[in-house]
Structure formats: structure tokens, C-alpha cells
Amino acid sequence: MGEQRQVELSIETLTHGGRGLGFCDGKAVFVPLTAPGDRVLARVCQEKKRYCSAELIEILEPSDLRQTPPCPRFGDCGGCQWQPFSYPQRVAWQERIYFDLLGRSGLATNGQLQAIMPAPQQFHYRNRVQFKCRMTADGFVIGFYRAGQHFVVDTECCLLLMPAVQRILTLLRCTMERAPRPDAVPQVDVTCGDDDAVQLVVHLLPDAVMAMRPWLQDLARQHDLTLSLQVGRKDSLRRIHGGSDQVLNLPSSGVSLRVRAGGFAQINPQQNRVLVETVCRLAGLNGSERVLDLFCGAGNFSLPLARNAR
């Protein structure tokens, strides 16, 4: 395989996923971690007939739009793509990309689309996360995958996490290395309810269950955690300590949802409340209608709608 070629180009706009787009020899080149107005040196990773995918080598001339990413792991951790931009810039670009997508697909026109609703806070909102884990020669590593790889980026702090979830990340970093089989833990799922009660799902390799179960139960007792184990597929999930479900309150509807470990809920509870309120307002129910929710899940939309439907 020949050496991958390098290209120098100017980034003109942003595309889905926050990738920068420039042109070289008449061909579109997508470069992650760049901003419109950047002049960059990039390495072509994948070349197609009409476009190329590339990785950033160096920012030769930074854009005026660019800010210093607040997370020290940005660019190494694959979890975030938008940190080179202020939050208002990020919202504006995401709206533009979404509107363009719907317009090109013929699903909607700009006249039919309302402005994006920014979140009340850009950090410390996420109530559900999957931590990737690996035992290395240097110790237990926990964090998130590098973009496009299964390399675990060791992460002490994530700005997106709710404080209760961040405390669990700190706890796992400090304790898991002392477990009987830390090498058998590829992933830990953490969820937090509006009452700050935390649920953990620890993924285990089958041969480590007997050794790890008592140790994990003791950890859960010490720190008042609801803990489940999963060995393989989701149908193997079993609760081994605690009885708390994730509680999500929807005050405008007078509804509190309870989501069991392994269940789905929106990761931003504040924005979810805005979403549910918007759906109920647009539905405009007067109590005589029948409403069919074909993807009801935990009832995030169906239960609030049912309060005003027949």
C-alpha cells in the first residue's frame, strides 16, 4: 500500500457530524476537527471518485471562528466534535446543516422549519453514558473510544456529565484496579435520575462472573448504587443490588417516568422536557381524540399525551 498523500486546503463550511469541508483539485475533502476559515494540512485516509476523507495533520492558519476547546482530551477522545466553536456558533451551524439536509431530501423547506431551541446549559447535562474500559500494563483505563478506533482514551473528567455521573467515573477510576478481574470489564453503563439516584450496568466476560459478583455487590452497598450485570446480550442483564429505577420528571404533564437498567431515555432531561412540552402543544388535544404512539418505549410522549386524549 502506497504512502497516503497530504493535501493543503481551506475549509469552507461544516457538514454532518461537524466535519469541515474543503476542496482540492476539484474534489470535496472532509476533515474532522476543523472550522470554516481554517487553512490546514491534512492526510487523505480514504479516496472515492467524488470525495475524500482526511485526517487533520496541522492547522496552518486558524479561523477567526475557532476557540480553544475547553476539554483537554478534545481531538483524542472521539466523544465530541463541536468544541472548537462557541455554543451559539455551534447551534447556528447545527441548525444550518439540519435545514440543508431536510431541504435536499425534499422533506421540508425553510419556510416550514422553526428555529432550533438551544439547551439551557451546554455542559453537565448528560444523565446516561457508556464508559469503555481496558486493563493495560500501566493499570486500569476508563473513558471513551478514540474516534474510529477501539483505543480507550483515559478520561479523568468529562464536561458533559451530570455531577452524579462524574462521581461514578471518579469512583471507578479509583477502585476497579483492585477488583479480582478488572481485565474482564469492557464497559460500564451509568444512568442518573432526577433524584440523583445512580444505576450501573457492569458488562462482564462470562468466566469472571463468580469472581467479580461479590466484589461488585460490596462496592454497590458501600456507595448506595443500584447495580446490574450483563454478560453478552441485553437479555442476560440481571440486577444484583439495589432497587432504584431511573426517575425522570415531566412537571408540565404531572408524569414521572421510571426507566429500568438497560432501558432508553433521552440523555438531556432539561431538553427532553422542552421536547415533550412542544409535542403536547403542537398536538393541541381537546380530550376527544385517540392517539396512537407506535414507538412508546418508557412512555416519554405517550403518557403526557394520554392526559389530554380520549
The 8 nearest C-alpha neighbors of each residue, nearest first, counted from 0:
[[1, 2, 3, 4, 44, 45, 43, 46],
 [2, 0, 3, 4, 44, 43, 5, 45],
 [1, 3, 4, 0, 5, 43, 42, 44],
 [4, 2, 43, 1, 42, 5, 44, 0],
 [5, 3, 43, 42, 2, 6, 44, 41],
 [4, 6, 42, 41, 43, 3, 40, 7],
 [7, 5, 41, 40, 42, 8, 4, 43],
 [8, 6, 40, 39, 41, 5, 9, 38],
 [7, 9, 39, 38, 21, 6, 23, 10],
 [8, 10, 38, 21, 37, 11, 39, 36],
 [11, 9, 21, 35, 20, 37, 36, 19],
 [10, 12, 35, 21, 20, 36, 9, 13],
 [11, 13, 35, 20, 19, 10, 14, 21],
 [14, 12, 19, 18, 17, 20, 35, 15],
 [13, 15, 18, 17, 19, 16, 96, 20],
 [16, 14, 17, 18, 96, 13, 97, 93],
 [15, 17, 18, 14, 80, 13, 31, 81],
 [16, 18, 15, 14, 80, 13, 81, 19],
 [19, 17, 31, 14, 30, 13, 16, 29],
 [18, 20, 13, 30, 33, 29, 31, 10],
 [21, 19, 29, 10, 12, 28, 13, 11],
 [22, 20, 10, 28, 11, 9, 27, 8],
 [23, 21, 27, 26, 28, 25, 8, 24],
 [22, 24, 25, 26, 8, 27, 28, 21],
 [25, 23, 26, 22, 27, 6, 28, 8],
 [24, 26, 23, 22, 27, 49, 50, 28],
 [25, 27, 23, 22, 50, 24, 49, 28],
 [26, 28, 50, 22, 21, 51, 29, 23],
 [29, 27, 51, 21, 22, 20, 50, 52],
 [30, 28, 20, 52, 19, 53, 18, 51],
 [29, 31, 19, 53, 18, 54, 55, 20],
 [32, 30, 18, 33, 19, 54, 29, 55],
 [33, 31, 80, 18, 30, 74, 34, 19],
 [32, 34, 19, 31, 30, 37, 18, 35],
 [35, 33, 37, 19, 36, 62, 10, 65],
 [36, 34, 10, 11, 12, 37, 62, 13],
 [35, 37, 62, 10, 34, 11, 9, 38],
 [38, 36, 62, 61, 10, 35, 34, 60],
 [37, 39, 9, 60, 59, 8, 58, 10],
 [40, 38, 58, 59, 8, 7, 57, 37],
 [39, 41, 7, 57, 56, 6, 58, 55],
 [42, 40, 55, 56, 6, 54, 5, 53],
 [41, 43, 5, 53, 54, 4, 44, 6],
 [42, 44, 53, 4, 45, 52, 3, 5],
 [45, 43, 53, 52, 42, 3, 54, 46],
 [44, 46, 52, 51, 43, 47, 53, 50],
 [47, 45, 51, 50, 52, 44, 48, 43],
 [46, 48, 50, 49, 51, 45, 52, 26],
 [47, 49, 50, 46, 51, 26, 27, 45],
 [50, 48, 47, 26, 27, 51, 46, 25],
 [49, 51, 27, 47, 26, 28, 48, 46],
 [52, 50, 46, 28, 45, 47, 27, 29],
 [53, 51, 29, 45, 44, 28, 43, 46],
 [52, 54, 43, 44, 30, 42, 29, 41],
 [55, 53, 42, 41, 30, 56, 31, 43],
 [54, 56, 41, 57, 30, 40, 42, 53],
 [57, 55, 41, 40, 54, 42, 58, 39],
 [56, 58, 40, 39, 55, 59, 41, 38],
 [59, 57, 39, 60, 61, 38, 40, 37],
 [58, 60, 39, 38, 57, 61, 40, 37],
 [59, 61, 38, 58, 37, 62, 39, 36],
 [62, 60, 37, 58, 38, 59, 63, 65],
 [61, 63, 36, 37, 64, 65, 34, 35],
 [62, 64, 65, 61, 36, 66, 37, 35],
 [65, 63, 62, 84, 66, 34, 35, 36],
 [64, 66, 83, 62, 63, 84, 34, 61],
 [67, 65, 83, 84, 68, 64, 85, 82],
 [66, 68, 83, 69, 65, 82, 84, 70],
 [69, 67, 82, 83, 70, 66, 73, 71],
 [68, 70, 67, 71, 82, 73, 158, 83],
 [71, 69, 72, 73, 68, 158, 157, 82],
 [70, 72, 73, 69, 68, 74, 75, 76],
 [73, 71, 70, 75, 76, 74, 154, 152],
 [74, 72, 75, 70, 71, 76, 68, 79],
 [73, 75, 76, 72, 32, 77, 80, 79],
 [74, 76, 73, 72, 145, 77, 152, 146],
 [77, 75, 145, 72, 78, 73, 74, 152],
 [76, 78, 146, 145, 144, 79, 75, 143],
 [77, 79, 76, 143, 80, 146, 144, 145],
 [80, 78, 77, 81, 82, 73, 76, 74],
 [79, 81, 17, 82, 32, 16, 78, 31],
 [82, 80, 83, 84, 79, 17, 89, 32],
 [81, 83, 68, 84, 80, 79, 69, 85],
 [82, 84, 66, 68, 65, 81, 67, 85],
 [85, 83, 82, 65, 66, 89, 88, 81],
 [84, 86, 88, 87, 89, 66, 83, 82],
 [85, 87, 89, 88, 90, 84, 121, 82],
 [88, 86, 90, 89, 85, 91, 84, 117],
 [89, 87, 91, 85, 86, 90, 84, 92],
 [88, 90, 86, 92, 87, 91, 84, 93],
 [89, 91, 93, 87, 88, 92, 94, 86],
 [90, 92, 88, 94, 89, 93, 95, 87],
 [93, 91, 95, 89, 94, 90, 96, 88],
 [92, 94, 90, 96, 95, 91, 97, 89],
 [93, 95, 97, 91, 92, 96, 98, 115],
 [94, 96, 92, 98, 93, 97, 99, 91],
 [97, 95, 99, 93, 94, 98, 92, 100],
 [98, 96, 100, 94, 99, 95, 93, 101],
 [97, 99, 95, 101, 100, 96, 94, 102],
 [98, 100, 102, 96, 97, 101, 103, 95],
 [101, 99, 97, 103, 98, 102, 96, 104],
 [102, 100, 104, 106, 98, 107, 99, 103],
 [101, 103, 99, 105, 108, 104, 100, 107],
 [104, 102, 100, 105, 101, 99, 106, 98],
 [103, 105, 101, 102, 106, 100, 107, 99],
 [104, 106, 102, 103, 107, 101, 108, 100],
 [107, 105, 101, 104, 102, 108, 103, 100],
 [108, 106, 102, 101, 105, 111, 109, 112],
 [109, 107, 110, 102, 111, 112, 106, 101],
 [108, 110, 112, 111, 98, 107, 102, 113],
 [111, 109, 108, 112, 113, 107, 98, 102],
 [110, 112, 109, 108, 107, 113, 106, 98],
 [113, 111, 109, 110, 114, 108, 107, 98],
 [112, 114, 115, 111, 110, 109, 116, 98],
 [115, 113, 116, 112, 94, 117, 91, 98],
 [114, 116, 94, 117, 113, 90, 91, 93],
 [115, 117, 114, 118, 90, 270, 273, 113],
 [118, 116, 115, 119, 90, 87, 120, 270],
 [117, 119, 120, 270, 121, 116, 269, 267],
 [120, 118, 117, 121, 269, 270, 116, 124],
 [121, 119, 118, 122, 124, 123, 117, 269],
 [120, 122, 118, 119, 86, 123, 124, 159],
 [121, 123, 159, 124, 158, 120, 160, 125],
 [124, 122, 161, 159, 160, 158, 125, 162],
 [125, 123, 161, 122, 267, 159, 160, 126],
 [124, 126, 160, 266, 267, 161, 159, 127],
 [127, 125, 191, 266, 190, 161, 124, 267],
 [128, 126, 190, 266, 189, 125, 191, 129],
 [127, 129, 189, 188, 130, 190, 126, 125],
 [130, 128, 188, 187, 189, 131, 186, 127],
 [129, 131, 187, 142, 186, 143, 188, 141],
 [130, 132, 186, 143, 142, 141, 185, 151],
 [133, 131, 141, 185, 186, 140, 184, 130],
 [132, 134, 140, 139, 185, 135, 182, 141],
 [133, 135, 139, 182, 138, 140, 181, 132],
 [136, 134, 138, 137, 139, 133, 140, 182],
 [135, 137, 138, 134, 139, 140, 133, 182],
 [138, 136, 135, 139, 134, 140, 133, 176],
 [137, 139, 135, 136, 134, 140, 176, 133],
 [140, 138, 134, 176, 133, 135, 141, 175],
 [141, 139, 133, 153, 132, 134, 138, 142],
 [142, 140, 132, 153, 131, 154, 130, 133],
 [141, 143, 154, 153, 130, 131, 152, 151],
 [144, 142, 131, 152, 151, 130, 76, 145],
 [145, 143, 151, 150, 149, 77, 152, 76],
 [144, 146, 77, 76, 148, 150, 75, 152],
 [147, 145, 77, 148, 144, 76, 78, 75],
 [146, 148, 145, 149, 77, 144, 150, 76],
 [149, 147, 145, 150, 146, 144, 151, 77],
 [148, 150, 144, 151, 145, 147, 146, 143],
 [149, 151, 144, 148, 145, 152, 143, 146],
 [152, 150, 144, 143, 142, 153, 149, 145],
 [153, 151, 143, 142, 144, 76, 154, 145],
 [152, 154, 142, 141, 140, 151, 155, 143],
 [155, 153, 142, 156, 152, 141, 157, 143],
 [156, 154, 153, 169, 157, 168, 142, 172],
 [155, 157, 154, 158, 165, 168, 169, 160],
 [158, 156, 159, 160, 155, 154, 165, 70],
 [157, 159, 122, 160, 123, 156, 70, 161],
 [160, 158, 123, 122, 157, 125, 124, 161],
 [161, 159, 123, 125, 158, 165, 157, 124],
 [160, 162, 123, 124, 164, 125, 163, 126],
 [163, 161, 165, 164, 166, 160, 123, 124],
 [162, 164, 166, 165, 161, 195, 167, 191],
 [165, 163, 167, 161, 166, 162, 160, 168],
 [164, 166, 162, 168, 167, 163, 160, 161],
 [167, 165, 169, 163, 164, 168, 170, 162],
 [168, 166, 170, 164, 169, 165, 171, 163],
 [167, 169, 165, 171, 166, 170, 172, 164],
 [168, 170, 166, 172, 167, 171, 173, 165],
 [171, 169, 167, 173, 168, 172, 166, 174],
 [172, 170, 174, 168, 175, 173, 169, 167],
 [173, 171, 169, 170, 174, 168, 175, 141],
 [172, 174, 170, 171, 169, 175, 176, 177],
 [173, 175, 171, 176, 177, 172, 170, 178],
 [176, 174, 178, 177, 171, 181, 172, 173],
 [175, 177, 139, 178, 174, 181, 138, 173],
 [178, 176, 175, 174, 179, 181, 180, 173],
 [177, 179, 175, 176, 180, 181, 214, 211],
 [180, 178, 211, 210, 181, 177, 214, 176],
 [181, 179, 182, 178, 183, 207, 211, 210],
 [182, 180, 183, 178, 184, 176, 175, 179],
 [181, 183, 134, 180, 184, 133, 185, 139],
 [182, 184, 204, 181, 180, 203, 207, 185],
 [185, 183, 203, 181, 182, 186, 202, 132],
 [186, 184, 132, 131, 133, 202, 183, 203],
 [187, 185, 131, 202, 132, 130, 184, 201],
 [186, 188, 201, 130, 200, 129, 202, 189],
 [189, 187, 129, 200, 199, 128, 130, 201],
 [190, 188, 199, 128, 127, 198, 129, 187],
 [191, 189, 127, 198, 126, 197, 128, 199],
 [190, 192, 197, 126, 195, 196, 245, 198],
 [193, 191, 245, 246, 195, 194, 196, 247],
 [192, 194, 195, 247, 246, 248, 191, 196],
 [193, 195, 192, 196, 246, 191, 247, 245],
 [196, 194, 192, 193, 191, 197, 163, 246],
 [197, 195, 194, 192, 191, 198, 243, 245],
 [198, 196, 191, 190, 224, 195, 225, 199],
 [199, 197, 225, 190, 189, 226, 224, 191],
 [200, 198, 189, 226, 188, 227, 225, 201],
 [199, 201, 227, 188, 228, 187, 226, 202],
 [200, 202, 187, 228, 229, 199, 203, 227],
 [203, 201, 229, 186, 184, 230, 228, 187],
 [204, 202, 184, 230, 183, 229, 205, 201],
 [203, 205, 183, 206, 207, 230, 184, 202],
 [206, 204, 207, 208, 230, 203, 231, 183],
 [205, 207, 204, 208, 209, 183, 203, 210],
 [208, 206, 210, 205, 209, 204, 211, 183],
 [207, 209, 211, 210, 212, 205, 206, 203],
 [210, 208, 207, 211, 212, 206, 213, 205],
 [209, 211, 207, 208, 212, 179, 213, 180],
 [212, 210, 208, 214, 209, 213, 207, 215],
 [211, 213, 215, 214, 208, 209, 210, 216],
 [214, 212, 216, 215, 211, 217, 210, 209],
 [215, 213, 217, 211, 216, 212, 218, 178],
 [214, 216, 218, 212, 217, 213, 211, 219],
 [217, 215, 219, 213, 218, 214, 212, 240],
 [216, 218, 220, 214, 215, 219, 221, 213],
 [219, 217, 215, 221, 216, 220, 214, 222],
 [218, 220, 224, 216, 222, 217, 221, 223],
 [221, 219, 217, 223, 218, 222, 216, 224],
 [220, 222, 218, 219, 223, 217, 224, 216],
 [221, 223, 219, 220, 224, 218, 217, 170],
 [224, 222, 220, 219, 221, 225, 241, 197],
 [225, 223, 219, 222, 197, 226, 198, 241],
 [224, 226, 241, 198, 240, 243, 242, 199],
 [225, 227, 199, 240, 239, 198, 238, 200],
 [228, 226, 238, 200, 237, 239, 199, 201],
 [229, 227, 201, 237, 200, 236, 202, 238],
 [228, 230, 236, 202, 235, 231, 201, 203],
 [229, 231, 203, 235, 202, 205, 204, 232],
 [230, 232, 229, 235, 233, 204, 202, 203],
 [233, 231, 234, 235, 230, 229, 236, 202],
 [232, 234, 235, 236, 229, 231, 261, 230],
 [233, 235, 236, 232, 229, 231, 237, 230],
 [234, 236, 233, 229, 232, 230, 237, 231],
 [237, 235, 229, 234, 233, 228, 227, 238],
 [238, 236, 227, 228, 239, 235, 229, 234],
 [239, 237, 227, 226, 240, 228, 236, 241],
 [238, 240, 227, 226, 237, 216, 228, 241],
 [241, 239, 226, 225, 238, 216, 219, 242],
 [242, 240, 225, 243, 224, 226, 239, 223],
 [241, 243, 225, 244, 240, 238, 226, 224],
 [244, 242, 225, 241, 245, 196, 198, 197],
 [243, 245, 259, 258, 257, 246, 242, 260],
 [244, 246, 192, 258, 257, 191, 259, 247],
 [247, 245, 192, 257, 256, 193, 244, 248],
 [246, 248, 256, 255, 193, 192, 257, 245],
 [247, 249, 255, 250, 254, 256, 246, 193],
 [248, 250, 254, 251, 252, 255, 272, 253],
 [251, 249, 253, 252, 248, 254, 255, 272],
 [250, 252, 249, 253, 276, 254, 272, 303],
 [253, 251, 254, 303, 250, 249, 306, 276],
 [252, 254, 250, 251, 249, 255, 303, 248],
 [255, 253, 249, 252, 248, 250, 256, 303],
 [256, 254, 248, 247, 249, 246, 257, 253],
 [257, 255, 247, 246, 248, 258, 254, 297],
 [256, 258, 246, 245, 244, 247, 259, 255],
 [259, 257, 245, 244, 262, 256, 297, 246],
 [258, 260, 244, 262, 261, 245, 257, 243],
 [261, 259, 262, 258, 198, 244, 200, 227],
 [260, 262, 259, 263, 233, 200, 236, 258],
 [263, 261, 259, 260, 258, 264, 297, 296],
 [264, 262, 261, 265, 258, 296, 297, 259],
 [263, 265, 266, 262, 258, 297, 299, 127],
 [264, 266, 267, 271, 268, 263, 127, 126],
 [265, 267, 125, 126, 127, 268, 264, 124],
 [266, 268, 125, 270, 269, 124, 265, 271],
 [269, 267, 271, 270, 266, 272, 265, 247],
 [270, 268, 272, 271, 267, 273, 119, 118],
 [271, 269, 273, 272, 268, 267, 118, 274],
 [270, 272, 268, 274, 273, 269, 267, 275],
 [271, 273, 275, 269, 270, 274, 249, 276],
 [274, 272, 270, 276, 271, 275, 277, 269],
 [275, 273, 271, 277, 272, 276, 270, 278],
 [274, 276, 278, 272, 277, 273, 300, 271],
 [275, 277, 273, 279, 274, 278, 272, 280],
 [278, 276, 280, 274, 275, 279, 273, 281],
 [277, 279, 275, 281, 280, 276, 282, 274],
 [280, 278, 282, 276, 277, 281, 304, 275],
 [281, 279, 277, 283, 282, 278, 276, 284],
 [280, 282, 278, 283, 279, 277, 284, 276],
 [281, 283, 279, 280, 284, 278, 304, 277],
 [284, 282, 281, 280, 279, 285, 278, 307],
 [283, 285, 282, 286, 307, 308, 288, 287],
 [286, 284, 287, 307, 283, 308, 288, 309],
 [285, 287, 308, 307, 309, 284, 288, 306],
 [288, 286, 309, 285, 308, 289, 284, 307],
 [289, 287, 309, 308, 286, 290, 284, 285],
 [288, 290, 309, 308, 291, 287, 286, 305],
 [289, 291, 288, 292, 308, 305, 304, 309],
 [290, 292, 293, 289, 301, 295, 294, 305],
 [293, 291, 295, 294, 301, 290, 300, 298],
 [292, 294, 295, 291, 296, 301, 290, 300],
 [295, 293, 292, 296, 298, 301, 291, 297],
 [294, 296, 298, 292, 293, 301, 297, 300],
 [297, 295, 298, 294, 299, 263, 262, 264],
 [296, 298, 299, 295, 258, 256, 257, 263],
 [299, 297, 301, 295, 302, 296, 300, 256],
 [298, 300, 297, 301, 302, 295, 256, 296],
 [301, 299, 298, 303, 302, 304, 275, 295],
 [300, 302, 298, 304, 303, 305, 299, 292],
 [301, 303, 305, 298, 304, 300, 299, 306],
 [304, 302, 252, 305, 306, 301, 300, 254],
 [305, 303, 301, 306, 302, 307, 300, 279],
 [304, 306, 308, 302, 307, 303, 301, 309],
 [305, 307, 304, 303, 308, 302, 252, 286],
 [308, 306, 286, 305, 304, 284, 285, 309],
 [309, 307, 286, 305, 288, 306, 287, 289],
 [308, 287, 286, 288, 289, 307, 305, 290]]
